[in-house]
Amino acid sequence: MSLNRRQALATLMAGAALAGAAGGEARAQRIETSARIVILGAGAAGAALANRLSERLDGAVITVIDPRVEHWYQPGFTLIAAGLKPASYSVSRTTDWLPRGATLLAEAVAEIDPEAKTVTTESGVSVGYDYLVVATGLVLDWGAIEGFSLDLVGQGNGIGAVYASPEHAAKTWAEMDRFTETGGRAVFLRPATEMKCAGAPLKYAFLTDDYARRKGTRGRSEFIYAANNQSLFGVPIVNEKLRMLFERQEIGVVHDHVLKAIDPGAKTLTFDTPGGEETLEFDFTNVIPPMRAPEAVRNNSPLGWQEGPWSADGWLEVDRATLRHVRYPEVWAAGDIAGVPKGKTAASAKWQVPVVEDGIVSAIAGTEATETYDGYTSCPLITRVGRAMLIEFDYHNNLVPSFPGVIAPLEELWISWLMKEVALKATYNAMLRGRA
Amino acid sequence: MEELTLGTMIAVFEEIFGRALFWVMVAAAVAITAGYLYVLIRDRRVSWRKYLVAQIAMIPGAIAAVLFVQQVTNSGFRDLGGPVDLLVLLGVAAMGAVGAAILVYTVQSLIWRPEEDQALR
């Protein structure tokens, strides 16, 4: 008798403890303002900021500018490309996530003039702002790979492109599924530019390896990972772990290889290397192109870095802690477009959004902003279907585990997989609504 | 997680199951728990006979919970990679077991009044 009563009591107490924890979440009071806020981009960072700012500000005119009808949950692309989710898993509508308090201008941005504080769309509409959030995301420069076209993906030729879209991720799965039935040579790679989720190319190598093993074709297959530089991952301790895992899974590595061209007929990839061009044959590959800031930011605005490693690709010149522009103080960056050393993931966006929110609200209220971003990035690095390493790190290449002592960052765990499969999209959606 | 509050957790669970299904599940859990407390208070004692049947239900409850989680997450026993995974597995099993026991006990109590329970002995 006492057993079940005690259990019931324990359940009630756990509920009470949770309710107590919620007490700390009291929302700050709404600030009255007539400020015009323009948010460029309705992706993860843009939508979350639109929701949070409209919650914090009373009377602000918030305009979100983005032509995209579909919103893509990009962390799901890997699962789609592994045959575990349909393409529709990652697709929703942009308008599903925007608050009533914000106006969506469904047009592409052509130009940003931070001197005049105006944004001009491709149809010539000019929108003035008091505060600007640049959250455009980045562009995948497919044209930079000679001989490549997205039409080649999923044509039975072994060419995949997980990053391109949910549909292309699904087509890549068809190719990977076919390849792992027969075996052959799989070549994985990454671009030399900054990129979103640097773990994704590695995950996909692991997943392909897993399928080949399950299907019994791994013995007659060769796996090669062509790294763009001397390492597999920017964080040294993670790099070393990955080196060990690649060795265990017999995934060969060639370094300093940057993809230049693809020949779909001959099934070869040509790489730029320090010793000149090198060509590798492939039966299956996942093409990932260079990534850059969108044209409007890179070429039609003065907002990008003017010198240094990020100037060529147009990443926004913002303070790495406050994400505020260093030359135009009414401009912030959030998400992939930010020219900071780490963090082109949805997890980074989740951490950046409250910092930008605090910066803008403080600027409006005339107070000092206190929130800062320390480069937090998270990568559930899948090592096979059913296991992942929950890797979290910051600007300083330190591991910053959310559950220290419980979920070890460099261990391949089922719990980390469960989080990726079950909790991540939910957390992402909650973030979009400004609730997480 | 930057901040793990009840509000965040509710938001996340709403997204996992959908807002409607989540609150239906919460309502079902509350109703079953309330029913359980009701029969305990009404009868002013625990029926050991019903409790025994409820205990038997714990085994299929635990197994069903584990298989359900594995099914919806495309994973299996071979994926357990460390001690924390074993704890998660046991936790899932325990939740299934306790849930099944409370459900079965409550349903029995609502069907058979204590007098009938006496008569059955």
Interface residues (C-beta under 8 A of the other chain):
Chain A: M1 N4 R5 Q7 A8 T11 L18 A19 A21 A22 G24 E25 L84 K350 W351 P354 R384 V385 G386 R387 S402 V406 I407 A408 E411 E412 L413 W414 I415 W417 L418 E421 V422 A423 K425 A426 T427 N429 A430 R433 R435 A436
Chain B: M1 E2 E3 L4 T5 L6 G7 T8 M9 A11 V12 F13 E14 E15 I16 T33 Y36 L37 L40 R45 V46 W48 Y51 V69 V72 T73 N74 S75 G76 R78 D79 L80 G81 G82 V84 D85 V88 L89 V98 A101 I102 Y105
